[in-house]
Amino acid sequence: MALKSSGEYANRLSRMRPNVYCRGKKIRRDDPVLEHPINTLKFTFDAVNDPELKDLIVTKSHLTGEEVNRFASLNRSVEDLYATQELKRKCCHRVGGCTQRCMATDTLNAIGVVTKDIDDAKGTSYHANFERFVRHYQTNDLVGSTCMTDSKGDRSSRPSQQEDPDLYLRVVEKNGKGIVVRGAKNHITMGPYVDEHLVIPTRAMTKDEGDWALSFAIPADADGIKIITRVVAPRPRIKLEAPYNKYGVADSVVVFDDVFVPWERVFMCGEWEFAGRLALTFAGFHRHSYCGCKPAVTDIVLGTTALAAEYNGVAKSHHIVSELTELMIIAELVYASGIAAAARARRTSSGIFAPMFVYSNVGRYLAGVNIYKEFDILNSIAGGLPATLPPEEDWLNPETGPALEKYIKRKPGVSAEKLHRLIRFISDFSCSAMAGWNQYAGVHGGGSPIMEKIGIRSEYDLEAKKRIAKYLAGIVD
């Protein structure tokens, strides 16, 4: 059966070769430090049995004919893109933010599109490699990372101009069995708890940069790979347990130290003309994903802000109603951009539907430039207590707890416990290490706003707008 359980996923991780480094030591993947991030991925497996999510997350593979997890699927229709976007919004509501697994989904779709393009142009067999790998990926319900961002070195120099050529991942050897690669990829979400690393280029290449034009899949515990990781999770609870505090995230530097990759797992090797296309195709898919998950984050900010206003007794204040309406507009504009991107999707020669690039980028841009504004609204309405709330131990201490309960009270009819739970959640969500991660990811994840601007300009028909102006002005060239 292609659909695996969260227990089967966790067991796979526990059997992998230890090559994860965290907080100065090598750890196994069942180390307690990874518990919260792994819980987030477990949710994506358990969701197939959730009555509210099952119809969205369970789909059928066009390759195997079996039911598969949508996080392991390819978008074969506009309806797939709609379902993917809705699924991501609903899943993010459940875990309080990024579900993480969509990155590999977007990478698989991008590789599928571009490998067919390369084959059509060059007569290669990369797409056959890709389809064999996807069958394996879907049959085993695997989890993948997106290894895209190189360390890049001197930003003013191209890959071939770096003092150290390894600052972009590159091929250092080719033979009859495969290739050997060396370098590193940065900011890799899920690095310690994936089955496979999915590697794609980070930028366009020139004709003398074929060694850096690379795409392949490799088991995450393959020889020569080191995963150096940073884990972030909400603060632990003692008695005030809450769903949000079960989850977390980890980002890594993934080092490839002369790693061997068999040819059957290679999807690009030297086709420099397609490196930029693959990077941008992934960006288009992933920014479409953000049109689902980022509205979900705004939903959380909106609901939390509205509840704080209600508990404080100021829910009907005109300026607060206005601020809440701003959040509604942001969430739905971003989501609508994703719907438009899906509605205007194009069917590629691979059979995969790619969302319209401009609309995906518009949605992601709106989300990125508004993330701090959203948290600012929550901050201003919630007040300062999330930053200064005494630790939970003081609420449980019989000498101090009664006083804290008495003096936290606000609106009559709202219990001290409800207010305490809300303020503690706001503290975890907006005033913690996890909050800092969420805010930075909200700006930079999937590409910083400047990259969305570049993407929009690259696809936008400005000349058509100038022709409109010329016509209305009576200008004849």
LINWORA-V934730 format. One record per pair of residues at least 6 apart in sequence whose ideal C-beta (glycine too) atoms are under 7 Angstrom apart, sorted by the first residue. I is the first residue (numbers start at 0). J is the second residue. If there is no record, write none. Layout:
i,j
I,J
I,J
//
This chain:
i,j
1,63
1,65
1,66
1,67
1,137
1,138
1,140
2,47
2,66
2,67
2,68
2,140
3,44
3,140
4,44
5,41
5,44
5,45
8,40
8,41
8,44
8,142
9,37
9,41
11,194
12,28
12,29
12,192
13,28
13,29
15,28
15,219
15,220
16,220
17,25
17,26
17,27
18,220
18,224
18,225
18,226
19,25
19,26
19,28
19,191
19,226
19,228
20,225
20,226
20,227
20,228
21,32
21,228
21,230
22,32
26,32
28,191
28,192
32,230
33,191
33,192
33,230
33,249
35,232
35,245
35,246
35,247
36,192
36,230
36,247
36,248
36,249
37,192
38,245
38,246
39,94
39,98
39,99
39,246
39,247
39,248
40,99
40,100
40,142
40,192
42,93
42,94
42,98
43,70
43,98
43,100
46,52
46,56
46,90
47,53
47,56
47,57
47,68
52,89
52,90
55,69
55,82
55,85
55,86
55,89
56,68
56,69
56,86
57,66
58,67
58,69
58,72
59,66
60,67
60,72
60,137
61,75
62,130
62,133
62,134
62,137
63,134
63,137
63,138
67,137
68,140
69,82
69,83
69,86
70,100
70,101
70,104
71,136
71,137
71,140
71,141
73,107
73,108
73,111
73,133
73,351
74,80
74,83
74,108
74,351
74,352
75,350
75,351
75,352
76,352
77,341
77,342
77,344
77,352
79,352
80,287
80,341
80,344
80,352
80,354
81,341
84,287
84,290
84,291
84,337
84,341
85,291
87,98
87,101
87,288
87,291
87,292
88,291
88,292
88,294
88,295
90,98
91,97
91,98
91,292
91,295
91,296
92,295
92,298
94,246
95,243
95,246
95,299
95,428
96,296
96,437
97,248
97,292
97,440
99,188
99,189
99,248
100,142
101,288
102,145
102,188
102,285
103,142
103,143
103,144
103,145
103,197
105,281
105,284
105,285
105,288
106,143
106,145
106,197
106,199
106,281
107,133
107,197
108,284
108,351
109,199
109,277
109,280
109,281
109,284
110,129
110,199
110,214
110,266
111,129
111,349
111,351
112,280
112,347
112,349
112,351
112,353
113,273
113,276
113,277
113,280
114,125
114,126
114,129
114,266
115,126
115,347
115,348
115,349
116,273
116,276
116,348
117,123
117,125
117,267
117,270
117,273
118,124
118,125
118,126
119,348
121,270
125,266
125,267
126,349
128,263
128,264
128,265
128,266
129,266
131,263
132,216
132,264
141,194
141,195
142,189
142,193
142,194
143,193
143,194
143,195
143,196
143,197
144,187
144,188
144,189
144,190
144,193
144,196
144,197
145,197
146,184
146,187
146,196
146,197
146,198
146,253
147,184
147,199
147,201
147,281
148,184
148,185
148,186
148,201
149,166
149,167
149,168
149,182
149,184
149,201
150,166
150,183
150,185
151,166
151,167
152,161
152,163
152,166
153,161
157,205
157,208
158,167
158,204
158,208
158,211
159,207
159,208
161,167
165,181
165,182
167,182
167,211
168,180
168,182
168,183
168,184
168,198
168,213
168,255
169,180
169,181
169,182
169,210
169,211
170,178
170,180
170,210
170,213
170,268
171,179
171,180
171,181
171,257
172,178
172,179
176,261
176,262
177,259
177,260
177,261
177,262
177,265
178,260
178,265
178,268
179,257
179,258
179,259
180,213
180,255
180,258
180,260
181,255
181,256
181,257
182,255
183,252
183,253
183,254
183,255
184,253
185,252
186,250
187,250
187,251
187,253
188,248
188,250
189,249
190,226
190,228
190,249
190,251
190,253
191,226
191,228
191,249
191,251
193,219
194,218
194,219
195,216
195,217
195,218
195,219
196,217
196,219
196,253
197,216
198,213
198,214
198,215
199,214
199,277
199,278
199,281
200,212
200,213
200,214
200,274
200,277
200,278
201,278
202,275
202,278
203,274
203,275
204,211
204,212
204,271
204,274
204,275
205,271
206,271
208,271
209,269
209,271
212,267
212,269
212,270
212,271
212,274
213,267
213,268
214,266
214,267
214,277
215,260
215,264
215,265
215,266
216,264
217,258
217,260
217,264
221,258
223,255
223,256
223,257
223,258
224,253
224,254
224,255
224,258
225,254
225,256
226,251
226,253
227,251
227,252
227,254
228,249
228,250
228,251
229,249
229,250
230,247
230,249
231,247
231,248
231,432
231,433
231,436
232,247
232,433
233,243
233,244
233,427
233,431
233,433
234,427
234,431
235,244
236,244
236,391
237,391
237,392
237,395
238,395
239,391
239,420
239,423
241,420
241,424
243,424
243,427
243,428
244,427
248,436
267,273
267,277
280,353
282,445
282,446
282,454
283,353
283,354
283,356
283,359
284,353
284,354
285,445
286,359
286,360
286,362
286,363
286,445
286,446
286,451
287,337
287,340
287,354
287,359
289,362
289,363
289,366
289,445
290,333
290,334
290,336
290,337
290,340
290,359
290,362
290,363
291,337
293,333
293,366
294,330
294,333
294,334
296,441
297,326
297,329
297,330
297,373
298,330
300,326
300,373
300,374
300,377
301,323
301,326
301,327
301,330
303,377
303,425
303,428
304,323
304,326
304,376
304,377
304,380
305,314
305,323
306,421
307,380
307,381
307,421
307,425
308,314
308,319
308,380
310,409
310,410
310,413
310,417
310,418
310,421
311,409
311,410
312,409
312,410
313,319
319,380
322,376
322,380
325,376
326,373
326,376
329,365
329,369
329,373
332,365
333,362
333,365
333,366
336,358
336,361
336,362
336,365
337,362
339,355
339,358
340,354
340,355
340,358
340,359
340,362
341,354
343,355
343,358
344,352
344,353
344,354
344,355
345,352
345,353
346,352
347,353
356,454
356,458
357,455
357,458
357,459
360,451
360,454
360,455
361,455
363,445
363,446
363,451
364,448
364,451
364,452
366,441
367,441
367,442
367,447
367,448
367,451
368,448
370,438
370,441
370,442
371,438
374,429
374,438
377,425
377,429
378,429
381,425
384,422
385,422
385,425
385,426
385,429
385,430
386,430
388,422
388,423
388,426
389,403
393,399
393,400
393,403
394,400
394,403
394,419
404,415
407,415
407,418
407,419
408,415
409,418
427,433
428,434
//
